[in-house]
Amino acid sequence: MTHTLKRQRGISLIEVLVSLMILALGLLGLSGLQSRAMLTGQSSYYRSIAADLAADLAERIRANRSPYLASADADAITLPPDFARCARASDGTLSCGAQTGGRAAYQVAAEMAAWNASLSNSLPNASFTLTSGPGSSTGLLRYVLTINWADNRGKTSSTDTAATSYITVIE
């Protein structure tokens, strides 16, 4: 009794199509993952820029406290300036009000103008609020800085521009 065996020669067309479909789905998944990683990376970059800008403003505020802190006689020199007297208008311009309560201006307007320009150049549709309150009995102020910017990555439409915020306290 002789059996003739049928041997399959080559791969059937259905097997090729199934393997191509699996490969295509895998590549689509990888491209979606890469796209999401890029969006998240850009958002974290903006957050790090906001943190750097907040640290920059904190150093500017502390540097303007130096003449007050260096004085041996605290009554001989006026109090350090209040940086919260500067506000940013909706068009991006900065205006600084006069210092009150025996506080000297030093270079508040110049420092805030330079910092505001850095903010405008670094983050999209950036704005900030800076509020001050009593920090210690020595006349130093405690500030709360909020930096806002538009980060529409991952949003469903181009008009969805929810602001992202970074908040820090400067003492």
DSSP file (Angstrom, degrees, kcal/mol; ACC not computed):
  #  RESIDUE AA STRUCTURE BP1 BP2  ACC     N-H-->O    O-->H-N    N-H-->O    O-->H-N    TCO  KAPPA ALPHA  PHI   PSI    X-CA   Y-CA   Z-CA
    1    1 A M              0   0    0      0, 0.0     2,-0.6     0, 0.0     0, 0.0   0.000 360.0 360.0 360.0 115.6    0.0    0.0    0.0
    2    2 A T        -     0   0    0      2,-0.0     2,-0.5     0, 0.0     0, 0.0  -0.866 360.0-157.3-106.3 131.5    1.5    3.1   -1.1
    3    3 A H        -     0   0    0     -2,-0.6     2,-0.7     2,-0.0     0, 0.0  -0.884   7.9-146.7-105.3 134.2    0.4    6.4    0.1
    4    4 A T        -     0   0    0     -2,-0.5     2,-0.4     2,-0.0    -2,-0.0  -0.894  16.8-149.9 -98.7 120.7    1.0    9.5   -1.8
    5    5 A L        -     0   0    0     -2,-0.7     2,-0.7     1,-0.0    -2,-0.0  -0.741   6.1-139.3 -91.7 133.3    1.6   12.4    0.5
    6    6 A K        -     0   0    0     -2,-0.4     2,-0.5     2,-0.0    -2,-0.0  -0.817  20.1-157.6 -89.0 123.0    0.6   15.8   -0.6
    7    7 A R        -     0   0    0     -2,-0.7     2,-0.5     2,-0.0    -2,-0.0  -0.845  15.3-125.8-103.0 137.2    3.2   18.2    0.4
    8    8 A Q        -     0   0    0     -2,-0.5     2,-0.6     1,-0.0     3,-0.0  -0.680  22.7-159.3 -81.5 128.3    2.4   21.8    0.8
    9    9 A R        -     0   0    0     -2,-0.5     2,-0.1     2,-0.0    -1,-0.0  -0.932  55.3 -18.8-112.5 113.0    4.8   23.9   -1.2
   10   10 A G  S    S-     0   0    0     -2,-0.6     2,-0.4     2,-0.0     0, 0.0  -0.279  92.0 -57.8  87.9-176.5    5.0   27.5   -0.1
   11   11 A I        -     0   0    0     -2,-0.1     2,-0.1     1,-0.0    -2,-0.0  -0.797  51.2-114.1-106.8 146.0    2.7   29.6    2.0
   12   12 A S     >  -     0   0    0     -2,-0.4     4,-1.4     1,-0.1     3,-0.2  -0.407  25.0-116.0 -76.1 159.0   -0.9   30.2    1.2
   13   13 A L  H  > S+     0   0    0      1,-0.2     4,-2.2     2,-0.2     5,-0.2   0.813 112.9  59.0 -64.3 -33.3   -2.1   33.7    0.4
   14   14 A I  H  > S+     0   0    0      1,-0.2     4,-2.3     2,-0.2    -1,-0.2   0.904 103.2  51.6 -65.5 -41.7   -4.3   33.9    3.4
   15   15 A E  H  > S+     0   0    0     -3,-0.2     4,-2.1     1,-0.2    -1,-0.2   0.880 109.6  50.4 -62.9 -38.2   -1.4   33.3    5.8
   16   16 A V  H  X S+     0   0    0     -4,-1.4     4,-2.1     2,-0.2    -2,-0.2   0.924 110.8  48.7 -65.8 -44.4    0.5   36.2    4.1
   17   17 A L  H  X S+     0   0    0     -4,-2.2     4,-2.0     2,-0.2    -2,-0.2   0.889 111.0  50.3 -64.5 -39.5   -2.4   38.5    4.4
   18   18 A V  H  X S+     0   0    0     -4,-2.3     4,-2.2     2,-0.2    -1,-0.2   0.921 111.1  48.1 -64.8 -44.1   -2.9   37.7    8.1
   19   19 A S  H  X S+     0   0    0     -4,-2.1     4,-2.1     1,-0.2    -2,-0.2   0.877 111.6  50.2 -66.7 -36.4    0.8   38.3    8.9
   20   20 A L  H  X S+     0   0    0     -4,-2.1     4,-2.4     2,-0.2    -1,-0.2   0.866 109.4  52.1 -66.7 -36.3    0.7   41.6    7.0
   21   21 A M  H  X S+     0   0    0     -4,-2.0     4,-2.2     2,-0.2    -2,-0.2   0.915 110.1  47.8 -66.5 -42.7   -2.4   42.7    9.0
   22   22 A I  H  X S+     0   0    0     -4,-2.2     4,-2.0     2,-0.2    -2,-0.2   0.911 112.9  48.8 -63.9 -42.8   -0.7   41.9   12.3
   23   23 A L  H  X S+     0   0    0     -4,-2.1     4,-2.2     2,-0.2    -2,-0.2   0.908 110.6  50.7 -63.1 -42.9    2.4   43.8   11.2
   24   24 A A  H  X S+     0   0    0     -4,-2.4     4,-2.3     1,-0.2    -2,-0.2   0.905 110.2  49.4 -63.7 -42.1    0.3   46.8   10.1
   25   25 A L  H  X S+     0   0    0     -4,-2.2     4,-2.1     1,-0.2    -1,-0.2   0.892 110.6  51.0 -64.7 -39.0   -1.6   46.9   13.4
   26   26 A G  H  X S+     0   0    0     -4,-2.0     4,-2.1     2,-0.2    -2,-0.2   0.909 110.6  48.0 -64.1 -42.3    1.7   46.8   15.3
   27   27 A L  H  X S+     0   0    0     -4,-2.2     4,-2.2     2,-0.2    -2,-0.2   0.872 110.0  52.5 -67.5 -37.3    3.2   49.6   13.3
   28   28 A L  H  X S+     0   0    0     -4,-2.3     4,-2.1     2,-0.2    -1,-0.2   0.909 109.4  50.0 -63.0 -41.5    0.1   51.7   13.8
   29   29 A G  H  X S+     0   0    0     -4,-2.1     4,-2.1     1,-0.2    -2,-0.2   0.906 110.6  49.6 -63.2 -42.0    0.3   51.2   17.6
   30   30 A L  H  X S+     0   0    0     -4,-2.1     4,-2.4     2,-0.2    -2,-0.2   0.888 109.6  50.6 -65.0 -39.5    3.9   52.2   17.6
   31   31 A S  H  X S+     0   0    0     -4,-2.2     4,-2.2     2,-0.2    -1,-0.2   0.890 110.4  49.9 -67.9 -37.3    3.3   55.4   15.6
   32   32 A G  H  X S+     0   0    0     -4,-2.1     4,-2.1     2,-0.2    -2,-0.2   0.895 111.1  49.5 -64.9 -39.9    0.5   56.3   18.1
   33   33 A L  H  X S+     0   0    0     -4,-2.1     4,-2.2     2,-0.2    -2,-0.2   0.905 110.8  49.5 -64.7 -42.6    2.8   55.7   21.0
   34   34 A Q  H  X S+     0   0    0     -4,-2.4     4,-2.0     2,-0.2    -2,-0.2   0.906 110.3  51.0 -63.4 -42.5    5.5   57.8   19.4
   35   35 A S  H  X S+     0   0    0     -4,-2.2     4,-1.9     1,-0.2    -2,-0.2   0.923 111.3  47.2 -61.6 -45.3    3.1   60.7   18.8
   36   36 A R  H  X S+     0   0    0     -4,-2.1     4,-2.3     1,-0.2    -1,-0.2   0.882 109.6  54.0 -65.4 -38.4    1.8   60.7   22.3
   37   37 A A  H  X S+     0   0    0     -4,-2.2     4,-2.2     1,-0.2    -1,-0.2   0.880 107.6  50.7 -63.8 -38.2    5.4   60.6   23.7
   38   38 A M  H  X S+     0   0    0     -4,-2.0     4,-2.0     2,-0.2    -1,-0.2   0.905 110.5  49.1 -66.7 -41.1    6.3   63.7   21.6
   39   39 A L  H  X S+     0   0    0     -4,-1.9     4,-1.9     2,-0.2    -2,-0.2   0.922 113.2  46.4 -64.0 -44.2    3.3   65.6   23.0
   40   40 A T  H  X S+     0   0    0     -4,-2.3     4,-2.3     1,-0.2    -1,-0.2   0.880 110.1  54.7 -66.0 -38.2    4.0   64.7   26.5
   41   41 A G  H  X S+     0   0    0     -4,-2.2     4,-1.8    -5,-0.2    -1,-0.2   0.895 107.8  48.8 -62.5 -40.9    7.7   65.6   26.0
   42   42 A Q  H  X S+     0   0    0     -4,-2.0     4,-2.2     2,-0.2    -1,-0.2   0.893 110.4  51.3 -67.1 -39.6    6.8   69.1   24.8
   43   43 A S  H  X S+     0   0    0     -4,-1.9     4,-2.0     1,-0.2    -2,-0.2   0.910 110.5  47.9 -63.9 -42.1    4.4   69.6   27.7
   44   44 A S  H  X S+     0   0    0     -4,-2.3     4,-2.1     2,-0.2    -1,-0.2   0.844 108.5  55.8 -68.6 -31.4    7.1   68.6   30.2
   45   45 A Y  H  X S+     0   0    0     -4,-1.8     4,-2.0     2,-0.2    -2,-0.2   0.930 107.8  48.3 -63.2 -45.2    9.6   71.0   28.4
   46   46 A Y  H  X S+     0   0    0     -4,-2.2     4,-2.3     1,-0.2    -2,-0.2   0.894 110.1  52.4 -61.7 -39.8    7.2   73.9   28.9
   47   47 A R  H  X S+     0   0    0     -4,-2.0     4,-2.1     1,-0.2    -1,-0.2   0.896 108.8  49.5 -64.6 -39.3    6.8   73.0   32.6
   48   48 A S  H  X S+     0   0    0     -4,-2.1     4,-2.2     2,-0.2    -1,-0.2   0.866 109.2  52.5 -68.3 -34.5   10.6   73.0   33.0
   49   49 A I  H  X S+     0   0    0     -4,-2.0     4,-2.6     2,-0.2    -2,-0.2   0.917 108.9  50.5 -63.8 -42.8   10.8   76.4   31.3
   50   50 A A  H  X S+     0   0    0     -4,-2.3     4,-2.2     1,-0.2    -2,-0.2   0.898 109.9  50.0 -62.3 -40.5    8.1   77.7   33.8
   51   51 A A  H  X S+     0   0    0     -4,-2.1     4,-2.2     2,-0.2    -1,-0.2   0.905 111.2  49.0 -65.0 -40.8   10.1   76.3   36.7
   52   52 A D  H  X S+     0   0    0     -4,-2.2     4,-2.2     2,-0.2    -2,-0.2   0.905 111.1  49.6 -64.5 -41.4   13.3   78.0   35.4
   53   53 A L  H  X S+     0   0    0     -4,-2.6     4,-2.3     2,-0.2    -2,-0.2   0.884 110.0  51.1 -65.5 -37.9   11.5   81.3   34.9
   54   54 A A  H  X S+     0   0    0     -4,-2.2     4,-2.3     2,-0.2    -2,-0.2   0.912 110.7  48.3 -65.0 -41.8   10.1   81.1   38.5
   55   55 A A  H  X S+     0   0    0     -4,-2.2     4,-2.1     2,-0.2    -2,-0.2   0.884 109.8  53.6 -64.5 -37.8   13.6   80.5   39.9
   56   56 A D  H  X S+     0   0    0     -4,-2.2     4,-2.0     2,-0.2    -2,-0.2   0.928 110.1  46.0 -62.1 -45.7   14.9   83.4   37.8
   57   57 A L  H  X S+     0   0    0     -4,-2.3     4,-2.5     1,-0.2    -2,-0.2   0.895 109.7  55.0 -65.7 -38.6   12.3   85.8   39.3
   58   58 A A  H  X S+     0   0    0     -4,-2.3     4,-2.5     1,-0.2    -1,-0.2   0.910 108.9  48.0 -60.0 -41.7   13.0   84.5   42.8
   59   59 A E  H  X S+     0   0    0     -4,-2.1     4,-2.3     2,-0.2    -1,-0.2   0.879 110.2  51.9 -67.1 -37.4   16.7   85.3   42.3
   60   60 A R  H  X S+     0   0    0     -4,-2.0     4,-1.5     2,-0.2    -2,-0.2   0.907 111.4  47.3 -64.1 -41.4   15.8   88.8   41.0
   61   61 A I  H  X S+     0   0    0     -4,-2.5     4,-0.6     1,-0.2    -2,-0.2   0.931 113.3  47.7 -65.6 -45.3   13.6   89.4   44.1
   62   62 A R  H >X S+     0   0    0     -4,-2.5     3,-0.8     1,-0.2     4,-0.7   0.868 108.0  55.6 -65.4 -36.1   16.3   88.2   46.5
   63   63 A A  H >< S+     0   0    0     -4,-2.3     3,-0.7     1,-0.2    -1,-0.2   0.857 105.3  52.4 -65.2 -34.0   18.9   90.3   44.8
   64   64 A N  H 3< S+     0   0    0     -4,-1.5     4,-0.3     1,-0.2    -1,-0.2   0.577 102.7  59.7 -79.3  -8.6   16.9   93.4   45.3
   65   65 A R  H XX S+     0   0    0     -3,-0.8     4,-2.3    -4,-0.6     3,-0.7   0.667  83.3  87.7 -84.0 -19.1   16.6   92.6   49.0
   66   66 A S  H <X S+     0   0    0     -4,-0.7     4,-2.7    -3,-0.7     5,-0.2   0.858  81.9  52.3 -53.9 -46.8   20.4   92.7   49.4
   67   67 A P  H 3> S+     0   0    0      0, 0.0     4,-0.7     0, 0.0    -1,-0.3   0.883 113.6  46.0 -60.1 -34.2   20.7   96.4   50.2
   68   68 A Y  H X4 S+     0   0    0     -3,-0.7     3,-0.6    -4,-0.3    -2,-0.2   0.926 115.6  44.4 -71.2 -44.8   18.2   96.1   52.9
   69   69 A L  H 3< S+     0   0    0     -4,-2.3    -1,-0.2     1,-0.2    -3,-0.2   0.807 109.1  57.3 -71.3 -29.6   19.7   92.9   54.4
   70   70 A A  H 3< S+     0   0    0     -4,-2.7     2,-0.3    -5,-0.3    -1,-0.2   0.683  84.4 100.4 -75.7 -17.7   23.2   94.3   54.2
   71   71 A S    <<  -     0   0    0     -4,-0.7     3,-0.1    -3,-0.6     6,-0.0  -0.513  61.8-154.8 -73.2 130.9   22.4   97.3   56.3
   72   72 A A  S    S+     0   0    0     -2,-0.3     2,-0.7     1,-0.2    -1,-0.2   0.827  90.6  52.1 -71.6 -31.6   23.5   97.1   59.9
   73   73 A D  S >  S-     0   0    0      1,-0.1     3,-1.6    -3,-0.0     4,-0.5  -0.891  70.7-166.6-109.8 103.4   20.8   99.5   60.9
   74   74 A A  T 3  S+     0   0    0     -2,-0.7     3,-0.5     1,-0.3    -1,-0.1   0.748  88.1  56.3 -63.1 -24.0   17.4   98.4   59.5
   75   75 A D  T 3  S+     0   0    0      1,-0.2    -1,-0.3    -3,-0.1     4,-0.1   0.665  94.6  67.8 -80.9 -15.5   15.9  101.8   60.2
   76   76 A A  S <  S+     0   0    0     -3,-1.6     2,-0.3     2,-0.1    -1,-0.2   0.673 102.1  46.6 -79.6 -15.9   18.5  103.6   58.1
   77   77 A I  S    S-     0   0    0     -4,-0.5    -9,-0.0    -3,-0.5    -6,-0.0  -0.916  89.6-108.2-125.8 150.9   17.3  102.2   54.8
   78   78 A T        -     0   0    0     -2,-0.3    25,-0.2     1,-0.1    24,-0.1  -0.220  47.8 -84.2 -70.8 167.6   13.9  101.8   53.4
   79   79 A L  B     -a  103   0A   0     23,-2.1    25,-2.5    22,-0.2    -1,-0.1  -0.301  53.5 -89.7 -70.1 156.1   12.2   98.5   53.1
   80   80 A P        -     0   0    0      0, 0.0   -15,-0.1     0, 0.0    -1,-0.1  -0.277  56.7 -88.6 -64.4 156.1   12.9   96.2   50.1
   81   81 A P        -     0   0    0      0, 0.0     2,-0.7     0, 0.0    60,-0.2  -0.145  27.8-123.4 -68.4 160.2   10.6   96.7   47.1
   82   82 A D    >   -     0   0    0      1,-0.1     3,-1.5    -3,-0.1     4,-0.1  -0.901  19.8-170.0-103.4 104.4    7.3   95.0   46.5
   83   83 A F  G >  S+     0   0    0     -2,-0.7     3,-1.6     1,-0.3    -1,-0.1   0.698  79.1  75.3 -68.6 -19.1    7.6   93.2   43.1
   84   84 A A  G 3  S+     0   0    0      1,-0.3    -1,-0.3    -3,-0.1    46,-0.2   0.566  74.6  80.2 -71.5  -6.5    3.8   92.5   43.2
   85   85 A R  G <  S+     0   0    0     -3,-1.5    12,-2.7    12,-0.1     2,-0.4   0.552  80.2  82.8 -74.6  -6.7    3.2   96.1   42.3
   86   86 A C  E <   -B   96   0B   0     -3,-1.6     2,-0.3    10,-0.3    10,-0.3  -0.841  62.0-178.9 -99.6 134.3    4.0   95.2   38.7
   87   87 A A  E     -B   95   0B   0      8,-2.8     8,-2.5    -2,-0.4     2,-0.5  -0.965  23.9-128.9-134.1 149.9    1.2   93.7   36.6
   88   88 A R  E     -B   94   0B   0     40,-0.4     6,-0.2    -2,-0.3    40,-0.1  -0.858  22.7-140.3-100.6 127.2    1.0   92.4   33.1
   89   89 A A    >   -     0   0    0      4,-3.2     3,-1.9    -2,-0.5    -1,-0.0  -0.307  31.1-101.2 -77.6 168.3   -1.8   93.7   30.9
   90   90 A S  T 3  S+     0   0    0      1,-0.3    -1,-0.1     2,-0.1    -2,-0.0   0.747 122.7  58.2 -64.5 -23.3   -3.7   91.4   28.5
   91   91 A D  T 3  S-     0   0    0      2,-0.1    -1,-0.3     1,-0.0     3,-0.1   0.424 122.1-105.3 -86.5   2.7   -1.6   92.8   25.6
   92   92 A G  S <  S+     0   0    0     -3,-1.9    -2,-0.1     1,-0.3     2,-0.1   0.322  76.8 133.5  95.4  -8.0    1.6   91.6   27.3
   93   93 A T        -     0   0    0     -5,-0.1    -4,-3.2     1,-0.0     2,-0.4  -0.436  47.6-136.4 -76.9 154.3    2.8   95.1   28.4
   94   94 A L  E     -B   88   0B   0     -6,-0.2     2,-0.4    -2,-0.1    -6,-0.2  -0.900  18.5-174.9-114.0 136.6    4.0   95.5   31.9
   95   95 A S  E     -B   87   0B   0     -8,-2.5    -8,-2.8    -2,-0.4     2,-0.5  -0.999   8.8-156.9-132.0 135.3    3.2   98.4   34.3
   96   96 A C  E     -B   86   0B   0     -2,-0.4   -10,-0.3   -10,-0.3     3,-0.1  -0.943  11.6-143.6-114.7 125.0    4.7   98.9   37.7
   97   97 A G        -     0   0    0    -12,-2.7   -12,-0.1    -2,-0.5     3,-0.1  -0.329  36.2 -81.9 -78.3 165.6    2.9  100.9   40.3
   98   98 A A        -     0   0    0      1,-0.1     2,-0.2    -2,-0.1    -1,-0.1  -0.355  49.6-106.1 -66.4 146.7    4.6  103.2   42.8
   99   99 A Q        -     0   0    0      4,-0.1     2,-0.3    -3,-0.1     3,-0.2  -0.489  40.2-163.0 -73.4 143.9    6.1  101.5   45.9
  100  100 A T    >   +     0   0    0     -2,-0.2     3,-0.5     1,-0.2   -18,-0.1  -0.786  56.0  39.5-123.8 166.7    4.1  102.1   49.1
  101  101 A G  T 3  S-     0   0    0     -2,-0.3   -22,-0.2     1,-0.2    -1,-0.2   0.816 128.6 -54.2  68.3  33.7    4.8  101.8   52.8
  102  102 A G  T 3  S+     0   0    0      1,-0.3   -23,-2.1    -3,-0.2     2,-0.4   0.738  95.8 146.2  75.4  22.0    8.4  103.1   52.8
  103  103 A R  B <   -a   79   0A   0     -3,-0.5    -1,-0.3   -25,-0.2     2,-0.2  -0.793  43.0-134.6 -96.5 134.6    9.6  100.6   50.2
  104  104 A A        -     0   0    0    -25,-2.5    -4,-0.1    -2,-0.4   -22,-0.1  -0.584   4.2-141.3 -86.2 148.8   12.3  101.6   47.8
  105  105 A A    >   +     0   0    0     -2,-0.2     3,-2.2     1,-0.2     4,-0.1   0.819  32.9 166.9 -79.6 -31.2   11.9  100.8   44.1
  106  106 A Y  T 3  S-     0   0    0      1,-0.3    -1,-0.2     2,-0.1     3,-0.1  -0.328  76.1 -32.6  47.9-117.2   15.5  100.0   43.4
  107  107 A Q  T 3> S+     0   0    0      1,-0.1     4,-2.8    -2,-0.1     5,-0.3  -0.122  94.1 130.6-121.7  36.4   15.4   98.3   39.9
  108  108 A V  H <> S+     0   0    0     -3,-2.2     4,-2.9     1,-0.2     5,-0.3   0.925  73.4  47.8 -59.1 -48.7   12.0   96.7   40.1
  109  109 A A  H  > S+     0   0    0      1,-0.2     4,-2.2     2,-0.2    -1,-0.2   0.912 115.3  45.3 -62.3 -42.6   10.6   98.0   36.8
  110  110 A A  H  > S+     0   0    0      2,-0.2     4,-2.2     1,-0.2    -1,-0.2   0.920 114.9  47.4 -67.2 -43.5   13.8   97.0   34.9
  111  111 A E  H  X S+     0   0    0     -4,-2.8     4,-2.3     1,-0.2    -2,-0.2   0.927 114.9  45.5 -63.6 -44.8   14.0   93.6   36.5
  112  112 A M  H  X S+     0   0    0     -4,-2.9     4,-2.8    -5,-0.3    -1,-0.2   0.860 110.8  53.3 -69.3 -34.6   10.4   92.8   35.9
  113  113 A A  H  X S+     0   0    0     -4,-2.2     4,-2.1    -5,-0.3    -1,-0.2   0.925 111.5  45.8 -64.8 -43.5   10.5   94.1   32.3
  114  114 A A  H  X S+     0   0    0     -4,-2.2     4,-1.9     2,-0.2    -2,-0.2   0.916 115.4  46.5 -64.9 -42.2   13.5   91.8   31.5
  115  115 A W  H  X S+     0   0    0     -4,-2.3     4,-2.3     1,-0.2    -2,-0.2   0.898 110.6  52.6 -66.9 -39.9   11.7   88.9   33.2
  116  116 A N  H  X S+     0   0    0     -4,-2.8     4,-2.5     1,-0.2    -1,-0.2   0.881 107.9  51.9 -62.7 -39.1    8.4   89.6   31.4
  117  117 A A  H  X S+     0   0    0     -4,-2.1     4,-2.0     2,-0.2    -1,-0.2   0.908 109.7  49.4 -64.3 -41.3   10.3   89.6   28.1
  118  118 A S  H  X S+     0   0    0     -4,-1.9     4,-1.3     2,-0.2    -2,-0.2   0.905 111.1  50.3 -62.5 -41.0   11.8   86.2   28.9
  119  119 A L  H  X S+     0   0    0     -4,-2.3     4,-1.9     1,-0.2     3,-0.4   0.933 110.9  48.2 -61.7 -47.0    8.4   84.9   29.8
  120  120 A S  H  < S+     0   0    0     -4,-2.5    -1,-0.2     1,-0.2    -2,-0.2   0.858 114.9  45.6 -63.3 -36.0    6.8   86.1   26.6
  121  121 A N  H  < S+     0   0    0     -4,-2.0    -1,-0.2    -5,-0.2    -2,-0.2   0.674 116.3  44.9 -80.9 -17.9    9.6   84.6   24.5
  122  122 A S  H  < S+     0   0    0     -4,-1.3    -2,-0.2    -3,-0.4    -3,-0.2   0.801 110.8  40.1-100.1 -32.3    9.7   81.2   26.2
  123  123 A L  S >< S-     0   0    0     -4,-1.9     3,-1.0    -5,-0.2     2,-0.2  -0.941  82.7-110.0-124.7 142.0    6.1   80.1   26.7
  124  124 A P  T 3  S-     0   0    0      0, 0.0    26,-2.3     0, 0.0    -3,-0.1  -0.504  97.2  -9.4 -72.0 132.5    3.1   80.3   24.3
  125  125 A N  T 3  S-     0   0    0     -2,-0.2     2,-0.1    24,-0.2    -5,-0.1   0.879  94.7-177.0  49.5  46.2    0.4   82.8   25.4
  126  126 A A    <   +     0   0    0     -3,-1.0     2,-0.3    -6,-0.2    23,-0.2  -0.405  14.4 164.8 -78.5 148.7    2.1   83.2   28.7
  127  127 A S  E     -C  148   0C   0     21,-2.2    21,-2.9    -2,-0.1     2,-0.3  -0.947  13.3-159.5-149.2 167.0    0.8   85.4   31.6
  128  128 A F  E     -C  147   0C   0     -2,-0.3   -40,-0.4    19,-0.2     2,-0.4  -0.987  11.3-155.3-147.8 158.1    1.6   85.6   35.3
  129  129 A T  E     -C  146   0C   0     17,-2.0    17,-2.6    -2,-0.3     2,-0.5  -0.997  11.0-170.6-130.7 138.2    0.2   86.8   38.6
  130  130 A L  E     -C  145   0C   0     -2,-0.4     2,-0.4   -44,-0.2    15,-0.2  -0.971   6.9-178.8-131.3 115.1    2.4   87.8   41.5
  131  131 A T  E     -C  144   0C   0     13,-2.1    13,-2.3    -2,-0.5     2,-0.3  -0.877   8.6-156.1-115.0 148.1    0.8   88.5   44.8
  132  132 A S  E     +C  143   0C   0     -2,-0.4    11,-0.2    11,-0.2   -50,-0.0  -0.878  15.9 164.5-123.6 156.1    2.6   89.5   48.0
  133  133 A G  E     -C  142   0C   0      9,-1.8     9,-2.8    -2,-0.3     2,-0.1  -0.940  50.9 -58.7-155.0 172.6    1.9   89.2   51.7
  134  134 A P  E     +C  141   0C   0      0, 0.0     7,-0.2     0, 0.0     3,-0.1  -0.362  47.2 173.1 -62.9 133.7    3.7   89.6   54.9
  135  135 A G        -     0   0    0      5,-1.5     2,-0.3     1,-0.4     6,-0.2   0.777  58.8 -15.2-109.3 -41.1    6.5   87.1   55.2
  136  136 A S    >   -     0   0    0      4,-1.2     3,-1.2     6,-0.0    -1,-0.4  -0.937  67.8 -95.9-155.3 174.3    8.4   88.0   58.4
  137  137 A S  T 3  S+     0   0    0     -2,-0.3    -1,-0.0     1,-0.2     0, 0.0   0.594 111.3  73.6 -74.3  -9.7    8.7   90.7   60.9
  138  138 A T  T 3  S-     0   0    0      2,-0.1    -1,-0.2     1,-0.0     3,-0.1   0.480 116.0-103.5 -84.0  -1.3   11.8   92.1   59.1
  139  139 A G  S <  S+     0   0    0     -3,-1.2     2,-0.2     1,-0.3    -2,-0.1   0.432  75.0 139.9  94.6  -0.8    9.7   93.6   56.3
  140  140 A L        -     0   0    0    -61,-0.1    -5,-1.5     1,-0.1    -4,-1.2  -0.550  46.1-132.3 -75.8 142.4   10.5   90.9   53.7
  141  141 A L  E     -C  134   0C   0     -2,-0.2     2,-0.5   -60,-0.2    -1,-0.1  -0.639   2.5-138.5 -97.5 153.3    7.5   89.9   51.6
  142  142 A R  E     -C  133   0C   0     -9,-2.8    -9,-1.8    -2,-0.3     2,-0.3  -0.950  25.9-159.6-107.7 127.9    6.3   86.4   50.8
  143  143 A Y  E     -CD 132 170C   0     27,-3.1    27,-2.6    -2,-0.5     2,-0.5  -0.809  16.3-155.6-112.2 148.9    5.2   86.1   47.1
  144  144 A V  E     -CD 131 169C   0    -13,-2.3   -13,-2.1    -2,-0.3     2,-0.5  -0.983  18.3-165.4-119.4 116.9    3.0   83.6   45.3
  145  145 A L  E     -CD 130 168C   0     23,-2.8    23,-2.4    -2,-0.5     2,-0.5  -0.890   7.2-173.5-106.8 127.4    3.8   83.4   41.6
  146  146 A T  E     -CD 129 167C   0    -17,-2.6   -17,-2.0    -2,-0.5     2,-0.5  -0.983   3.8-167.5-120.6 120.6    1.5   81.8   39.1
  147  147 A I  E     -CD 128 166C   0     19,-2.9    19,-2.1    -2,-0.5     2,-0.4  -0.931   7.6-170.4-107.6 127.5    2.7   81.3   35.5
  148  148 A N  E     +CD 127 165C   0    -21,-2.9   -21,-2.2    -2,-0.5     2,-0.3  -0.907  10.2 165.3-116.6 145.3    0.0   80.4   33.0
  149  149 A W  E     - D   0 164C   0     15,-1.9    15,-3.2    -2,-0.4     2,-0.5  -0.980  40.1 -99.8-152.1 160.1    0.6   79.3   29.4
  150  150 A A  E     + D   0 163C   0    -26,-2.3     2,-0.3    -2,-0.3    13,-0.2  -0.706  37.5 171.1 -85.0 125.6   -1.4   77.6   26.6
  151  151 A D        +     0   0    0     11,-1.3    11,-0.2    -2,-0.5    -2,-0.0  -0.772   6.1 165.6-135.3  89.6   -0.7   74.0   26.2
  152  152 A N    >   +     0   0    0     -2,-0.3     3,-1.5     9,-0.1     2,-0.2   0.149  28.5 133.9 -94.8  20.4   -3.2   72.4   23.8
  153  153 A R  T 3  S+     0   0    0      1,-0.3     3,-0.1  -114,-0.1    -2,-0.1  -0.513  75.7  14.8 -68.9 133.8   -1.2   69.2   23.2
  154  154 A G  T 3  S+     0   0    0      1,-0.3    -1,-0.3    -2,-0.2     2,-0.1   0.515  95.5 132.9  81.5   4.5   -3.5   66.2   23.4
  155  155 A K    <   -     0   0    0     -3,-1.5    -1,-0.3     5,-0.1    -3,-0.0  -0.478  61.7-126.3 -86.0 161.9   -6.7   68.3   23.1
  156  156 A T  S    S+     0   0    0     -2,-0.1     2,-0.3    -3,-0.1    -1,-0.1   0.732  85.4  26.2 -84.2 -21.9   -9.4   67.3   20.7
  157  157 A S  S >  S-     0   0    0      3,-0.1     3,-0.9     1,-0.1    -2,-0.1  -0.934  75.6-116.4-139.3 163.1   -9.7   70.6   18.8
  158  158 A S  T 3  S+     0   0    0     -2,-0.3    -1,-0.1     1,-0.2    -6,-0.1   0.685 114.3  56.4 -72.4 -17.1   -7.6   73.6   17.9
  159  159 A T  T 3  S+     0   0    0      1,-0.1     2,-1.3     2,-0.0    -1,-0.2   0.566  81.2  95.5 -89.8  -8.7   -9.9   75.9   19.9
  160  160 A D    <   +     0   0    0     -3,-0.9     2,-0.2    -8,-0.1    -5,-0.1  -0.683  45.8 156.9 -83.2  94.3   -9.4   73.9   23.1
  161  161 A T        +     0   0    0     -2,-1.3    -9,-0.1   -11,-0.1    -1,-0.1  -0.490  14.4 179.3-121.5  61.3   -6.6   75.9   24.7
  162  162 A A        -     0   0    0     -2,-0.2   -11,-1.3   -11,-0.2     2,-0.2  -0.400  31.4-117.1 -63.1 135.4   -6.8   75.2   28.4
  163  163 A A  E     -D  150   0C   0    -13,-0.2     2,-0.4    -2,-0.1   -13,-0.2  -0.501  19.0-145.5 -77.1 142.6   -4.1   77.0   30.3
  164  164 A T  E     -D  149   0C   0    -15,-3.2   -15,-1.9    -2,-0.2     2,-0.3  -0.867  19.5-153.7-103.5 142.3   -1.5   75.1   32.2
  165  165 A S  E     -D  148   0C   0     -2,-0.4     2,-0.4   -17,-0.2   -17,-0.2  -0.877  18.0-166.0-122.6 150.3   -0.3   76.6   35.4
  166  166 A Y  E     -D  147   0C   0    -19,-2.1   -19,-2.9    -2,-0.3     2,-0.4  -0.991  16.6-170.0-130.0 124.1    2.9   76.5   37.5
  167  167 A I  E     +D  146   0C   0     -2,-0.4     2,-0.3   -21,-0.2   -21,-0.2  -0.946  10.9 164.6-120.6 134.6    2.6   77.9   41.0
  168  168 A T  E     -D  145   0C   0    -23,-2.4   -23,-2.8    -2,-0.4     2,-0.5  -0.973  30.2-128.9-144.4 159.0    5.5   78.6   43.4
  169  169 A V  E     -D  144   0C   0     -2,-0.3     2,-0.5   -25,-0.2   -25,-0.2  -0.924  17.7-159.8-110.7 133.2    6.1   80.5   46.6
  170  170 A I  E      D  143   0C   0    -27,-2.6   -27,-3.1    -2,-0.5    -2,-0.0  -0.960 360.0 360.0-115.0 121.8    9.0   82.9   46.9
  171  171 A E              0   0    0     -2,-0.5    -1,-0.1   -29,-0.2   -27,-0.0   0.360 360.0 360.0-122.5 360.0   10.3   83.9   50.3
